[in-house]
């Protein structure tokens, strides 16, 4: 037997205290009555009173309180098998880690703000499989599809702009890795024919600066495979400089410059992201200084068809609080309804109390 709220069991200490209180009160009343009344007068004043019945009523009351305290503690006896199903969508998050993501037009930087918003997204997910892709001119599957959100947060924490060798941005590389990740799920779904196929979502978070512009073919492949592509632009259209920091120490080194020595500026290129979302059957959202599109994106994802990823059975103790609660309430009702007096017949002279 286990208890849901064992702290309530301390209430059982009150039972012997109540019992002692009842005994002490009965004894006190009996002594007081003996000082003012002789035995015959006391008997006449208590016509019909049954001492044994009064004690029985008190016993019922104390037993009722005992069972009610036990029910509050939540006893669990025996086991029952419960089935827990996890349902959601398959989601890949492609995060741009090019040098322009160090720009600070969105505080503390575009990349740090994006990581913060992804963490907010993870906190609100429930049963969705999520993976993480990081990309610049190349792409890498940082975290495969998982239901372990704690592990996903660890992979996200170590993401930085120094992680990839190229500082340029190529959406095609991210789309190709996403295609491979989604294709790897096909064999798993074939093993579970009864499961509902979950909607597949690719969320691309970037400032939109693509230096290749050769993503149309792989984008069409993904849309043909019924993958919804959403884009989340981060930054401002006003443009800003790109700070450089020394790898390892994080010491500020100045601003990024081109081959002619001019300071490079970067701005949000939302047209590219809007085009990708429109072609991919999704929507475009934006994160700037005072706006976050994560909430609106999550609302759209919740409308998509969800699939069953896992079904687990586990044994748990069965709640049995209802039985002591019902028994205690019945005893409490009986103790209230049971009279301590009964109708008796006595000769008239018995009722005459001498003056």
Secondary structure as UniProt FT lines:
FT   STRAND          2..3
FT   HELIX           6..12
FT   HELIX           13..36
FT   HELIX           39..45
FT   TURN            46..48
FT   HELIX           51..72
FT   STRAND          75..88
FT   STRAND          90..96
FT   HELIX           99..102
FT   HELIX           110..124
FT   STRAND          129..135
FT   STRAND          139..146
FT   HELIX           149..157
FT   TURN            161..162
FT   HELIX           171..183
FT   TURN            184..185
FT   HELIX           186..191
FT   TURN            193..194
FT   STRAND          200..206
FT   HELIX           216..224
FT   TURN            225..226
FT   STRAND          227..234
FT   TURN            237..238
FT   STRAND          240..241
FT   STRAND          243..245
FT   TURN            247..249
FT   STRAND          252..255
FT   TURN            259..260
FT   STRAND          265..266
FT   HELIX           270..279
FT   STRAND          281..288
FT   TURN            289..290
FT   HELIX           294..301
FT   TURN            302..303
FT   STRAND          307..319
FT   HELIX           321..337
FT   HELIX           348..351
//
